[in-house]
Amino acid sequence: MKNNRLGCWSGTSVLIMFATLLFIAGYTYLHGGLLYNPGSLNAQNGQTLGGVTSHAGTGGECKACHTAPWERAKMAERCLDCHSETAKQMQDSASLHGQMLQNSPDLTCRQCHPEHRGANASLTEMDEATFPHDAMGYSLSGHRLTATNQPFACQDCHEDDLSTFNIKTCQDCHANLDAPFTLKHSAEYGEACLACHDGVDRFGKNFSHDAKFALTGGHNGLTCVQCHSTARTADDFKTAPSDCYACHREDDPHLAAYGTDCASCHQPSAWSEVTFDHSRSNFPLTGKHANLTCEQCHINSQFAGLPTTCVSCHAEPAYHAGAFGTDCAACHTTTAWTPASFNGQHTFPLDHGEGGNVSCVTCHPNSFTAYTCYGCHEHSETKISAKHIKEGISDFQNCMECHPNGNKHEGKYDDD
């Protein structure tokens, strides 16, 4: 078998290729180049721009508007070379063209201004299907049908001047759909509809509040205006406070005594569902206090200003007879009243100056207002009586009179 080194470049294939090229060239010649012609240019006369009064005035010179693939310039730049006023508008965000480019920077001239559609065709295509309305900052996705169930036309909103819009159009149209709601909504948020609405309808029935502040418990069923009463723009809704105190300041019975973090104690289901961490207050509940109910101390729902001293709840017992003051914590703990450990300043040195301590009952067996020295050591009444009488001391019942520090050699008769 003979090997063909030319591959597909056989004599037959070359003949077919030349025949095809001749056919295309002949067809183009006979039909005046229609094969590559997208259609005639617009011939409507206007002001003189670039030396012509219409696109047809370019005489079919394609490069007057079109650029070659290898050129750095784009077709849109060729448009602006002639339409210099439009070029200025595109730099002004307050103008129609400037606003469109600000919202959609990738827009090109021919998306709204098509050509090659005949000598008398419109050069501006503003119908809903082709006009980039989103680029104007307002989507038509939520405005497909009018109140009469007919497709929207530009004139339904813009009347005779497509570059202007009367805000009253919103109110009139929506009043036909739901008059009570429209009147109520305008009263609550004003009549500057476009300040909040851009046609996307993000605040409609499918709006989810969970992203920032879930409406659970007592918050479920609230109307928007109950929390967003001062909102007048879309950004105002985003800046509404989400802390409890911002809305419930007037309902605070504590007068901010426990701070402003309501959620640290209360649940959104109801104010009455309270789990207060008392350790965060200036009176932690320890010992026997830990099992108390709120009502046992906070009578009549009084939370602020309650005293925290022991004696305010625990009256001094009669057997103290006023001898120990009102600082209960000096001797007692919250674990139990007994046993008690005196930590105050005792007038009599409990260690007698020799170290060690004794229990209260040793010296005060019956009452804390009375004492005896016959409860320890060698202090029997018989022995003490004999010793003092031997020394000529007949009045020895008030031991402290002669022994204020508990030392046996400090008596006033020791030197006699």
Secondary structure as UniProt FT lines:
FT   TURN            5..8
FT   HELIX           11..30
FT   TURN            31..33
FT   HELIX           34..36
FT   TURN            50..51
FT   HELIX           55..58
FT   TURN            59..60
FT   HELIX           62..64
FT   TURN            69..70
FT   HELIX           75..82
FT   HELIX           84..89
FT   TURN            90..91
FT   TURN            93..94
FT   HELIX           96..103
FT   TURN            105..106
FT   HELIX           109..111
FT   TURN            119..120
FT   TURN            128..130
FT   HELIX           133..136
FT   TURN            141..142
FT   TURN            147..148
FT   HELIX           154..158
FT   TURN            159..160
FT   TURN            162..163
FT   HELIX           168..189
FT   HELIX           193..195
FT   TURN            202..203
FT   TURN            205..206
FT   TURN            210..212
FT   HELIX           217..219
FT   TURN            220..221
FT   HELIX           224..227
FT   TURN            229..230
FT   HELIX           234..238
FT   HELIX           244..248
FT   HELIX           249..251
FT   TURN            253..258
FT   HELIX           262..264
FT   STRAND          266..267
FT   TURN            268..269
FT   STRAND          270..274
FT   HELIX           278..280
FT   HELIX           287..291
FT   HELIX           294..297
FT   HELIX           299..301
FT   TURN            304..305
FT   HELIX           310..312
FT   HELIX           318..320
FT   TURN            321..322
FT   HELIX           328..330
FT   TURN            350..353
FT   HELIX           360..363
FT   TURN            368..369
FT   TURN            374..375
FT   TURN            377..378
FT   HELIX           381..390
FT   TURN            391..392
FT   HELIX           399..402
FT   TURN            404..405
FT   HELIX           408..410
FT   TURN            412..415
//
